[in-house]
Amino acid sequence: MLYNFLVPLSDTISPLNLFRYITFRATGAMFFSLVLTIIMGPYFIRLLRKLKYGQQIHEDVKSHSFKAGTPTMGGILIYVGTVISVLLFADLSNHYVWLTLYVFTGFGAVGFYDDMSKILHHKNHGISAKVKFFWQSVVAISALILLINEPAYSSTLSVPFFKTFAPDLGLFYIVFASVVLVGSSNAVNLTDGLDGLAILPVVVCVGVYTIFIYIAGHAQFAQYLQVTPIYGVGEVAVFCGALMGAGLGFLWYNAQPAEIFMGDVGSLSLGGVIGFLAVLSKQELILIVAGGIFVIETLSVTLQIIYFRSTNGKRFFRMAPLHHHFELKGWAESKIIVRFWILSVLFALVSLSILKVR
């Protein structure tokens, strides 16, 4: 909004030229959403307590029993902080920005429905996995159909470490990319099990894709780094900045001991939009590294299920996802969280280096 109002005035008021630069507006969006989220936090937490929207704790995690009743659905706080900041700082004529907001909203709506089902029915499980997967797929596929029709976008797949190998998947690209979005959404959801465990890796991963998005939208940088240039997609870096700021603002209250949890409305929307950022930047496969923490957590659950079924009830881990395994081994919650944060930074650095190694 500020871009659309102020840039036309920059011919007469030269300082307003700053709003032409994506980097300036992305930084502004990050700062604004961070401050806004921190300011709104106490009011939002009080509202959730008044509504009695508290977290229910799984009976298998007895050490978390004291957390029962902690306000949940804090993802709404992240959403509001992000969207307001994007509407203020982004170029609202950019189609990629609106598509990203659509994915963020759509996956958030699925999570909201899931959270409300848990709260209203007082159960640890919300909607069924099939229903959740169906609606996640609807959001993903509809967004990807719109994306693939953008003139600057293509259905080619960028393969790390190869300069020229970029197969065109055609319509199958929609299937592949929808798996990326839905898989990423559920992976973040699985990771969100300890205070602050998921949100910082989300911020770090979004930071990686902020760089990828900006490079893809900058013709000279894209040519130098030999990545697929996508005219106009760089504007989504403003969304990324806003999301990082709102995520850090949420962490202010989600850090141990957490005053609020993000709920499925937060984890599903954050994971879904990370997957979409990977698709937008044409760096889908690098998400395996950039989101390494989420991949490890998901693999731990998959391995646990396979091992349990193949051995008639034996467990490979004491409990899955992996962070609960370490809890049952006696690790302090704070130690698990910080070590996972460190790993997320390491994965981010490796993923950035892959971009150059071709």
VMD Tcl script that draws the C-alpha trace (Angstrom):
set ca {
  {0.00 0.00 0.00}
  {2.77 2.40 0.93}
  {4.62 1.39 -2.24}
  {1.60 2.06 -4.44}
  {0.89 5.41 -2.79}
  {4.37 6.78 -2.21}
  {6.40 5.70 -5.25}
  {4.37 7.91 -7.65}
  {5.31 10.85 -5.40}
  {9.04 10.04 -5.50}
  {9.57 12.26 -8.56}
  {8.88 15.29 -6.40}
  {9.94 13.95 -2.98}
  {13.25 12.19 -3.62}
  {13.57 10.35 -0.23}
  {10.50 8.33 -1.22}
  {12.67 6.61 -3.83}
  {13.68 4.24 -1.00}
  {10.30 2.55 -1.37}
  {11.28 1.43 -4.87}
  {13.81 -0.96 -3.37}
  {12.63 -4.42 -2.34}
  {15.41 -4.73 0.23}
  {14.29 -1.54 1.99}
  {10.65 -2.59 2.09}
  {11.47 -6.17 3.15}
  {13.51 -4.81 6.05}
  {10.74 -2.37 6.93}
  {8.14 -5.13 6.79}
  {10.23 -7.31 9.09}
  {10.72 -4.55 11.65}
  {7.07 -3.48 11.54}
  {5.65 -7.01 11.93}
  {8.11 -7.79 14.74}
  {7.07 -4.74 16.76}
  {3.38 -5.17 15.94}
  {3.36 -8.83 17.00}
  {5.13 -8.07 20.28}
  {2.65 -5.27 21.02}
  {-0.41 -7.37 20.14}
  {0.86 -10.45 21.99}
  {-0.37 -9.74 25.56}
  {-3.83 -8.67 24.36}
  {-4.15 -11.73 22.15}
  {-3.02 -14.10 24.92}
  {-5.57 -12.59 27.32}
  {-8.30 -13.00 24.68}
  {-7.46 -16.68 24.17}
  {-7.51 -17.26 27.93}
  {-10.88 -15.56 28.17}
  {-12.23 -17.77 25.39}
  {-10.62 -20.80 27.10}
  {-8.79 -21.80 23.93}
  {-6.18 -23.84 25.78}
  {-3.78 -26.52 24.61}
  {-4.63 -30.14 25.35}
  {-1.63 -32.35 26.12}
  {-1.23 -35.84 24.71}
  {-1.43 -38.44 27.47}
  {1.83 -40.09 26.31}
  {3.81 -36.94 27.10}
  {3.30 -36.83 30.87}
  {6.17 -34.38 31.42}
  {4.11 -31.75 29.58}
  {1.03 -32.07 31.76}
  {1.74 -28.71 33.40}
  {1.38 -27.04 29.98}
  {-2.28 -28.06 29.67}
  {-4.48 -25.01 29.23}
  {-1.75 -22.79 27.79}
  {-3.41 -20.60 25.12}
  {-3.11 -22.06 21.65}
  {-3.87 -20.90 18.08}
  {-1.08 -18.34 18.33}
  {-0.59 -18.81 14.61}
  {-3.36 -16.24 14.21}
  {-1.04 -13.70 15.84}
  {1.69 -14.56 13.31}
  {-0.83 -14.36 10.49}
  {-2.22 -10.95 11.46}
  {1.24 -9.45 11.99}
  {2.44 -10.78 8.65}
  {-0.56 -9.80 6.56}
  {-0.83 -6.26 7.91}
  {2.86 -5.71 7.25}
  {2.61 -7.14 3.73}
  {-0.37 -4.96 2.90}
  {1.60 -1.92 4.04}
  {4.97 -2.58 2.42}
  {4.42 -4.82 -0.62}
  {3.52 -3.87 -4.17}
  {-0.13 -4.92 -4.15}
  {-0.25 -5.16 -7.94}
  {2.13 -8.14 -7.84}
  {0.39 -11.46 -8.54}
  {3.03 -13.53 -6.74}
  {2.40 -11.67 -3.48}
  {-1.32 -12.45 -3.63}
  {-0.68 -16.09 -4.49}
  {1.63 -16.39 -1.48}
  {-1.01 -14.80 0.75}
  {-3.58 -17.23 -0.67}
  {-1.44 -20.25 0.27}
  {-0.70 -18.78 3.70}
  {-4.41 -18.15 4.31}
  {-5.61 -21.45 2.84}
  {-3.32 -23.68 4.88}
  {-4.03 -21.51 7.92}
  {-7.77 -22.07 7.44}
  {-7.25 -25.85 7.45}
  {-5.23 -25.51 10.65}
  {-7.85 -23.23 12.20}
  {-10.55 -25.80 11.51}
  {-8.37 -28.52 13.03}
  {-7.67 -26.44 16.16}
  {-11.33 -25.54 16.64}
  {-12.30 -29.21 16.31}
  {-9.92 -30.06 19.15}
  {-11.13 -27.22 21.36}
  {-14.85 -27.72 20.80}
  {-14.75 -31.50 21.21}
  {-12.09 -31.52 23.96}
  {-9.99 -34.15 22.21}
  {-6.27 -34.39 21.45}
  {-6.97 -35.13 17.79}
  {-8.86 -32.78 15.51}
  {-10.08 -33.53 12.01}
  {-9.04 -36.82 10.44}
  {-5.77 -37.08 8.55}
  {-7.67 -37.80 5.31}
  {-9.82 -34.68 5.62}
  {-6.80 -32.56 6.51}
  {-4.79 -33.93 3.57}
  {-7.71 -33.37 1.19}
  {-8.11 -29.69 2.01}
  {-4.38 -29.09 2.07}
  {-4.21 -30.60 -1.41}
  {-7.10 -28.44 -2.63}
  {-5.29 -25.28 -1.51}
  {-1.96 -26.44 -2.93}
  {-3.24 -27.58 -6.33}
  {-5.43 -24.51 -6.87}
  {-2.50 -22.20 -6.06}
  {-0.17 -24.15 -8.34}
  {-2.60 -24.08 -11.26}
  {-2.70 -20.29 -10.95}
  {1.08 -20.16 -10.61}
  {1.84 -22.34 -13.62}
  {-0.27 -19.97 -15.77}
  {1.93 -17.01 -14.89}
  {3.86 -16.06 -18.07}
  {7.20 -15.76 -16.26}
  {6.90 -19.15 -14.55}
  {7.77 -22.58 -15.96}
  {7.27 -26.22 -15.04}
  {10.98 -27.03 -15.09}
  {12.67 -28.56 -12.05}
  {15.98 -27.12 -10.88}
  {18.35 -29.88 -9.77}
  {21.14 -28.95 -7.30}
  {24.76 -29.42 -8.44}
  {23.79 -29.45 -12.14}
  {24.11 -26.39 -14.38}
  {22.03 -27.43 -17.36}
  {19.94 -30.37 -16.16}
  {16.46 -28.92 -15.59}
  {13.77 -31.36 -16.76}
  {10.39 -29.97 -17.75}
  {7.81 -31.92 -15.75}
  {4.82 -30.46 -17.58}
  {1.52 -31.00 -15.79}
  {3.21 -33.50 -13.46}
  {4.95 -30.48 -11.92}
  {1.66 -29.58 -10.22}
  {1.56 -33.01 -8.58}
  {5.20 -32.79 -7.54}
  {4.88 -29.25 -6.18}
  {1.68 -30.06 -4.28}
  {3.59 -32.84 -2.50}
  {6.22 -30.24 -1.57}
  {3.59 -27.89 -0.09}
  {1.57 -30.52 1.77}
  {4.67 -32.37 2.96}
  {6.28 -29.18 4.22}
  {3.08 -28.17 6.01}
  {2.79 -31.45 7.89}
  {6.54 -31.58 8.62}
  {6.40 -28.26 10.49}
  {3.30 -29.50 12.28}
  {5.18 -32.57 13.54}
  {8.11 -30.43 14.71}
  {5.93 -28.12 16.80}
  {6.11 -30.09 20.02}
  {8.30 -28.07 22.40}
  {8.37 -24.42 23.42}
  {9.83 -22.43 20.54}
  {11.16 -25.54 18.81}
  {9.45 -24.99 15.45}
  {9.24 -21.22 15.08}
  {12.95 -20.36 14.95}
  {13.78 -23.02 12.34}
  {10.81 -21.63 10.38}
  {12.28 -18.13 10.56}
  {15.73 -19.43 9.54}
  {14.29 -21.41 6.62}
  {12.24 -18.43 5.45}
  {15.43 -16.36 5.66}
  {17.11 -18.78 3.25}
  {14.23 -18.53 0.82}
  {14.16 -14.75 1.12}
  {17.60 -14.81 -0.49}
  {16.55 -17.38 -3.11}
  {13.41 -15.41 -3.96}
  {15.32 -12.15 -4.28}
  {17.95 -13.76 -6.53}
  {15.29 -15.35 -8.77}
  {13.63 -11.97 -9.20}
  {16.90 -10.16 -10.00}
  {17.97 -10.84 -13.60}
  {21.69 -10.14 -13.09}
  {22.00 -12.19 -9.89}
  {20.01 -15.04 -11.41}
  {22.25 -15.12 -14.47}
  {25.43 -15.03 -12.39}
  {24.27 -17.86 -10.09}
  {22.71 -19.75 -13.00}
  {19.25 -20.04 -11.49}
  {15.92 -19.70 -13.28}
  {14.99 -16.00 -13.47}
  {11.36 -15.20 -12.69}
  {10.39 -11.61 -13.39}
  {8.44 -10.06 -10.53}
  {8.89 -12.83 -7.97}
  {11.43 -10.78 -6.00}
  {8.55 -8.80 -4.50}
  {7.68 -11.86 -2.39}
  {10.84 -11.07 -0.38}
  {8.69 -8.41 1.32}
  {6.31 -11.16 2.45}
  {9.28 -13.17 3.68}
  {10.56 -10.23 5.71}
  {7.12 -9.71 7.25}
  {6.83 -13.40 8.12}
  {10.28 -13.49 9.72}
  {9.45 -10.46 11.85}
  {6.10 -11.88 12.96}
  {7.77 -15.22 13.72}
  {10.37 -13.58 15.94}
  {7.64 -11.54 17.63}
  {5.75 -14.75 18.32}
  {8.91 -16.36 19.71}
  {8.99 -13.55 22.29}
  {5.97 -15.26 23.92}
  {6.55 -18.83 22.72}
  {10.04 -19.15 24.24}
  {10.30 -21.49 27.21}
  {8.22 -21.38 29.33}
  {5.73 -20.66 26.56}
  {2.87 -18.27 27.20}
  {1.22 -19.31 23.93}
  {1.42 -22.11 21.37}
  {1.04 -21.63 17.62}
  {-1.44 -24.49 17.14}
  {-2.17 -26.11 13.80}
  {-3.34 -22.77 12.42}
  {0.28 -21.68 12.79}
  {2.25 -24.82 11.94}
  {0.21 -25.80 8.88}
  {0.20 -22.28 7.42}
  {3.92 -21.76 8.07}
  {4.90 -25.12 6.61}
  {2.65 -24.69 3.60}
  {4.00 -21.26 2.75}
  {7.62 -22.43 3.15}
  {6.88 -25.12 0.57}
  {5.37 -22.48 -1.71}
  {8.42 -20.24 -1.33}
  {10.57 -23.20 -2.40}
  {8.39 -23.65 -5.48}
  {8.30 -19.92 -6.28}
  {12.09 -19.64 -6.19}
  {12.51 -22.86 -8.26}
  {14.60 -24.32 -5.42}
  {12.24 -27.10 -4.43}
  {14.80 -29.82 -3.82}
  {17.01 -27.60 -1.66}
  {14.12 -27.52 0.83}
  {15.27 -30.98 1.94}
  {18.40 -29.30 3.33}
  {17.08 -25.84 4.24}
  {14.26 -27.46 6.21}
  {16.50 -30.25 7.49}
  {15.05 -30.17 11.01}
  {11.55 -30.69 9.64}
  {12.75 -33.51 7.39}
  {14.49 -35.29 10.28}
  {11.40 -35.01 12.49}
  {9.19 -36.39 9.71}
  {11.57 -39.25 8.94}
  {11.66 -40.19 12.62}
  {7.87 -40.58 12.63}
  {7.92 -42.54 9.36}
  {10.66 -44.86 10.61}
  {8.87 -45.38 13.90}
  {5.65 -46.41 12.12}
  {7.41 -48.76 9.69}
  {9.48 -50.40 12.44}
  {6.47 -50.71 14.76}
  {4.40 -52.47 12.11}
  {7.20 -54.72 10.85}
  {8.24 -55.90 14.35}
  {4.77 -56.41 15.84}
  {4.82 -53.51 18.24}
  {8.48 -52.75 18.93}
  {9.68 -49.15 18.81}
  {12.77 -47.84 17.06}
  {12.67 -44.60 19.08}
  {11.35 -44.27 22.60}
  {8.82 -41.89 21.12}
  {8.38 -39.99 17.87}
  {8.79 -37.28 16.66}
  {12.49 -37.27 17.50}
  {12.39 -34.44 20.06}
  {10.22 -36.59 22.34}
  {12.78 -39.42 22.08}
  {15.44 -37.14 23.54}
  {13.03 -35.97 26.24}
  {12.47 -39.55 27.37}
  {16.23 -40.08 27.40}
  {16.44 -37.36 30.04}
  {17.54 -34.36 28.00}
  {16.29 -31.03 29.32}
  {13.70 -29.39 27.06}
  {15.82 -26.26 26.71}
  {18.83 -28.33 25.56}
  {16.80 -30.08 22.86}
  {15.37 -26.79 21.63}
  {18.69 -24.94 21.42}
  {20.49 -27.84 19.76}
  {17.74 -28.14 17.14}
  {18.01 -24.37 16.58}
  {21.77 -24.72 16.02}
  {21.18 -27.52 13.54}
  {18.64 -25.39 11.66}
  {21.26 -22.65 11.21}
  {23.81 -25.21 9.98}
  {21.30 -26.60 7.48}
  {20.59 -23.05 6.28}
  {24.28 -22.37 5.66}
  {24.68 -25.63 3.75}
  {21.61 -24.91 1.60}
  {22.95 -21.45 0.69}
  {26.28 -22.95 -0.30}
  {24.53 -25.46 -2.58}
  {23.23 -22.57 -4.64}
  {26.76 -21.69 -5.70}
  {28.10 -25.24 -6.10}
  {27.02 -26.19 -9.61}
}
mol new
graphics top color blue
foreach p $ca { graphics top sphere $p radius 0.5 }
foreach p [lrange $ca 0 end-1] q [lrange $ca 1 end] { graphics top cylinder $p $q radius 0.2 }
display resetview
